[in-house]
């Protein structure tokens, strides 16, 4: 499902069954009505008062169209942030801006803390991956189906100085995920949906990034595979210290996972809080969690 397609209908917001089918325009209107005044101090506090990913006054979009309007974002090192909101709110646009996939009109994106802080606003995607440790895990269908699982992992290391380095990193992935190791010589196109998502995540790990941008990790997956994917992301955050920023159409699942939740409306931040607090917020629940 494309985030920018505002013609589609949503049942609540993909999080569970509700009796009424609400148009995206109506969800956007209602979400704007519950928007809160959010201070920079609140965002800093949610990030543990020392952010590792900092976005300031960001205006970004595509071509001449501005999608994000003076956006602020803070995430601490080793934290996870889930972005929710109506279709067209600008959630994926934030990931695209961080990784360099769209046009930035103004504002800054910084990675790191203290004296190690680096301005990555104008870096290319390759520079962001190789120099700033930012990896983008795309929505489904980003694997190379005619290549083997092993070859797909090697492709994840295309920016390494030597091909052998990618092969060593791929072996480390196989050591970690036996499910992929068992399929290493199989064409990626024959994998199950859950295995494909595991391969997409694993391919991003070959460059050993510090920050994972994860776009719709549960989309198109059966419930058992959704749990598997979130278990993998949980391990990467809590045992390997990865910082995760995700867009998740299953708002309930995303907020259950994430330390921080942001609600986006029309390219602006409407609500920010701990993931658990947003789950308990009746206004958020009514619009995005199925009531």
Secondary structure as UniProt FT lines:
FT   TURN            3..4
FT   TURN            6..7
FT   STRAND          9..10
FT   TURN            12..13
FT   STRAND          22..23
FT   HELIX           24..33
FT   HELIX           40..46
FT   TURN            47..49
FT   STRAND          51..62
FT   TURN            63..64
FT   STRAND          65..76
FT   TURN            77..78
FT   STRAND          80..85
FT   TURN            87..88
FT   HELIX           91..99
FT   STRAND          103..111
FT   HELIX           114..116
FT   STRAND          118..119
FT   TURN            121..122
FT   HELIX           125..132
FT   STRAND          134..137
FT   TURN            145..146
FT   HELIX           149..156
FT   TURN            157..159
FT   HELIX           163..176
FT   HELIX           178..181
FT   TURN            182..185
FT   HELIX           188..190
FT   HELIX           193..205
FT   TURN            206..208
FT   STRAND          211..215
FT   TURN            217..220
FT   HELIX           223..238
FT   TURN            239..240
FT   STRAND          243..247
FT   HELIX           251..257
FT   STRAND          260..265
FT   TURN            266..267
FT   STRAND          268..274
FT   HELIX           275..280
FT   HELIX           282..288
//
